[in-house]
Amino acid sequence: MNLAIIETGLVPEPLRGRFRPYPEMFATMLARHGAGIAPDFVPVLEGAPLPDPEGLDAVLITGSPAGVYDPLPWMDPLRNFIRRAHERGTKMVGICFGHQIIADALGGDVRKSEKGWGLGRHVYDVLPDHPHFVPGVDKLAIACSHQDQVITPPPMAKVILRSAFAPNAGLSYAGGNILSFQPHPEFEDDYSKALIDLRRGKVSEDVIEAAHDSMKTRSDSAILSHAISRFLAC
């Protein structure tokens, strides 16, 4: 499979000596499920050109500290790339910022949430009857780290994952070629905890402590990452 991982964000500078770049986290995540995917990395922050969707089987767009409303030089080209890939029927997966920019490019409303930071392990309801989730799974506990949210999904998107904090946390698009999620199945727990600590001074200590406490909940990242792998492989 010809998968392009579009790297739209970097691991925060204070953590780069301890943790791998985001594309490598995703490559490791996919390899665990034996999907036989050897991805190419596209570092758009370094000026790498976006590939032609015609030559791709699938695309995965990573998380980023950027918001879809930021006037960055690579943002509009990425929106155009998403629209072209969608028109062609190229499979796309978006995580966190990737989830948001796909929704934004295809007519949704994305902005900073009045609820503030989502940190730690959140529990999401799985809406029924989606072919890529294991039958009988109705809740998933996955790490998250975000302020922005998809407030209104695009008209062609169906909500498949939700919580009280993030009602549009997972989307499946008409045509069956796009899946996107707000939480991070690629994050290992030590990285999620390091991100929580990095927010000290930006959020209250109560939020920090609650986020750390939530990490005691058993992770269901393997279930979500398996669903993503099945989607890419089918």
Protein Blocks (a to p, Z undefined) as FASTA:
>chain_A
ZZddddfbdcdfklmmmpccfklmmmmmmmmnonopacddddfknopacddfklpfbdcd
dddfbdfkbccfklmmmmmmmmmmmmnopacddehjlmmmmmmmnopacdddfklpaehj
ddddddehiakbcehiabdcdddddfbdcfbacfkbccfbdcfklmmlbccdehilaccd
fbdfkbcfklmmmmmmmmgojacfklmmmmmmmmmpccfklmmmmmmmmmmmZZ
